[in-house]
Amino acid sequence: MKMLVLHCVMAAVLVGAYQARPRIAPERAPSDLEIAAAKEPGPRLRVELQIVGPDGKPIPRASVYVYQTDARGYYTPEDARADRNARLHGWLRSDAEGRTLVRTVRPGSYPGTRNPEHVHFIVNATGLAERVFEIVFDDDPLVVGQVRDLAVGEANGFMLCKPRRNAEVQLCRQVVRL
């Protein structure tokens, strides 16, 4: 019995260590958020999500936590692996149509790795299972093999974005089914 309790406590410590910030957005969080100011270096990126339930109907007030690296591939100015304390992050709540908009810069790949560029999302809605995934980009040469295969499916750890471009911004639109 004591062994089981110790195991549960260790699991809670490890989960807490992985994610330093809350996963649930404050009730008054906006549906449109800029996480990278205009002065942030890198190509501008807009990520539009529509959160829907298993029935395909939009979910208003769904919670979205987003975080990413900067264009150099760093979560903090000096650490590419400090994902628990990502500088570019924020919380949103979906609007009446289940939509959110994140205005940011395109993330970089972690320096010295073959990890593709990606943006992390954690999505929650009352009564439905949490969805944790990364959006990766179709035009990123590091999106190959298993990552590409997983990203074209639904309900896995990746979503594939085919960015649309204009002179000022790249746009990704994704439907997130909980």
N, C-alpha and C positions, 0 to 999 in steps of 0.2 A: 504494500500500500504506500509506504513512504517513497519507494522508487518511482511509482506512478506520479505522485505529486511533484517530485523533483523534475521529472521529465516534462510535465506540463509547465512548470515555472521556467525551465530552460527554453522551451519553445516560445513562450511569451517574450522572453528576453531577446531571442534571436529575431523574432518578427519586429519587435520594437527597434532593434538596432538597424534593421534594414531600411525602415521608413521613418525618418525623424519627424516629418511633418504630418499633420492630420490628413487622412484620405478623404474626408467628407467636407464638402464646401459649406461655408456658413449659409444660413437660410437666405440672407440678403445678397448673396454673391451675384454679380452681373452675368448676363448671357453673352456679353461681348467684352473681351479683355485684351489689352495690349500687354504682353509680357516682355517684349523687347522694344525699348524706346527707339525713336527715329534715329538717334545717334549711334545705335548699336551696329557695328560692322557686320556686313553679310547681306546676301540677297534677301529681300523682304518675302515673307511667306504668310499666307492666310490659310488657316485650317478651319473649315466649316464642318461641323458634325450635326447629324440629326439622330437623336436617341429615340429608338422605338422599342416597343415590347415584343414578346414572342409572336403576337398577333399582327405586328407591323404598324400598330397605331403609335403616334408620337407620345412621348412621355414628358409632360411639363415638369419643371422643377427637379429634374435629375441632377445629381451631383457629378461634377467633372473636376478632377485634379490633373493638371498638365505640368510636365517639366521636361527640360531638354538641355543639351549643351549649347554653347555659343557656336559661331561659325568656325572656330578653330578646333572644336571638339572638346572643350573644357566646360565642366559643370560650374567650377569656380575659377577665378582668374589664374590660380596657380595649380589646380588639381583637376585632371581629366576624369578621375574616378570618384569624385565626391558627389555622387548622385543623391545622397541623403540631404545634401545642402545645396541643391542646384540654385544658381543665381537666377536663371530664367524659369519661372514657375508661376502658377496661379490657380485659383479656384473659380469655378463657374457654376451657374445653375441654368439649366435649359429653359428657354422661353415656352410660351403656350403651344408652340408647334414642335417642341422637343429640340430646338436648334441652339447651337452655341457657335461662337466665332472667336478664334484665337489669332491675334495679330502678333507676329514674331519675325524671326529671321530663320533661314534654313540652317539646321544644325550641321555641324561638322562630324566627321568620323573621329573616334578616339585616336589620338596621335599614335603612330607606330603599330596600328592594328588593322585587321581586315573587317572590323565591325562596320556595318552600313550606317549611314546617317539615319537618325530616327528621332521621333518625338514620343515620349511616354504619356499614356493616358490611363487613369483609373476612374471608372464610371460606376455610379451606384444609383439605385432607385428603390424606393420602399417595396418590399415584398419580392424583389428579384435578385438573382445572384450578381455579385460584383463582377465586372469585366475589366481585366487588366491587359493592356496591349500596347504595342508600339506601331506607329505609322512609319513605314519605310517607303522609299521613293523609287518608282519604276525606272527612272533614268540614272540611278546610282549604280555604277559598275560593280560595287561591292554586294549588291542584292543578287545573289546567285543561289543555285542549288536548293537546299532545304528551306532557307528563308523565303525565297521566291515561291516555292511550292506551298508553304504554309500561309503566306500572305494572300494568296488568291482564294483561300477557303474562308469559312466563317467560323467564329467561336474558337479561335486559337490565339496565340500570342502576337500575331502580326497582322497588319492591314496594309495593302499595297496602294499607294497613291500615285496616280499619273498626273503630275502637276500641269495645270494649264498656265500659260505664261502670257503676260503683256509686258509693256515697257517697264512697269514699276514693281510688279509683284507676281509671285507664283501662287496659284490657288489649288488647294486640295479640298475636295468634297467627299465626305464619307458618311455612310449610314451605319450606325452602331446598334446592333440588335442585342438586347439583354435577354 
